[in-house]
Amino acid sequence: MKWKNHKDMARGIAKELDLPPHLAEVLIEGSIQPDKNGDLLVRHDRNWIPHRSRMRHHRPDRRYIMILIWKARRALLESREEDAIWCLGRAIHYIQDLNVARGIFGLAHDSKESDIGEYEVAESVFREGIRNAVSSPRYVWKCLKAIKPISNPATALSQAAMYSATISAAVLGDTRPEATFEKDLARAKRIHWSRFAPLSFGMLVVLSAISFFIDQIWFVIPSFVLALLIFRLDLGYYAMREEAIWYGLE
């Protein structure tokens, strides 16, 4: 996607979110920063040897985008507004690039970007995205997973604007949870530590005892893994804990 598109969308998001002029400029500049200085990721080759390589813009890593989202949210909670907007700007750059079709072997990517450069986004698209936003890490991740590359340039640009607007509003949304959240979190913690933790520990003890009884010490390792899996089965608790971190409660 061209700088013009990234800047226009960042400008549209800033306007609809009513960001102060200096923060709007930070968002706009952040939205083109990855094209100026590409981010480096640690990857592993087929021999599992780590090496650093630049993020591929036509196929950005959703997990890295989520890292930028978390950095932005943490900075917002710590009242570091410029840092938050800067990280958000970098994140929406990659979010917008996710919407552009690559074609076979990525050969059509450049031409698709050129075609998109001829279009503009209606303000109503930004408003709709912001209106649908939910301030939640699960909502943001759900949005990231839902993004699919689109061949039609006008549709791709509109989708890019919609997703980057709704994710921006989610990140910059409420910094305090609903009134009942802390009470629900405390209840989830009690259930987790009173049910899942003892069950996990008991499973570890029993399986470890069996491994010694049958003289197969190596069996302790899968026993530990199984106990850990049981401990992590309380998905509702871990989802709430992630929400708590999102709101700065953990």
Sequence and secondary structure as in RCSB ss.txt:
>XXXX:A:sequence
MKWKNHKDMARGIAKELDLPPHLAEVLIEGSIQPDKNGDLLVRHDRNWIPHRSRMRHHRPDRRYIMILIWKARRA
LLESREEDAIWCLGRAIHYIQDLNVARGIFGLAHDSKESDIGEYEVAESVFREGIRNAVSSPRYVWKCLKAIKPI
SNPATALSQAAMYSATISAAVLGDTRPEATFEKDLARAKRIHWSRFAPLSFGMLVVLSAISFFIDQIWFVIPSFV
LALLIFRLDLGYYAMREEAIWYGLE
>XXXX:A:secstr
  HHHHHHHHHHHHHHTT  HHHHHHHHHHHHHHHHS  EEEEE TT  EEEEE  TTS  HHHHHHHHHHHHHH
HHTT HHHHHHHHHHHHHHHHHTTB   GGGTTHHHHHHHHTT    HHHHHHHHHT    HHHHHHHHHH   B
SSHHHHHHHHHHHHHHHHHHHTS SS  TTHHHHHHHHHHHIIIIIHHHHHHHHHHHHHHHHHTT GGGHHHHHH
HHHHHHTT HHHHHHHHHHHHTT  
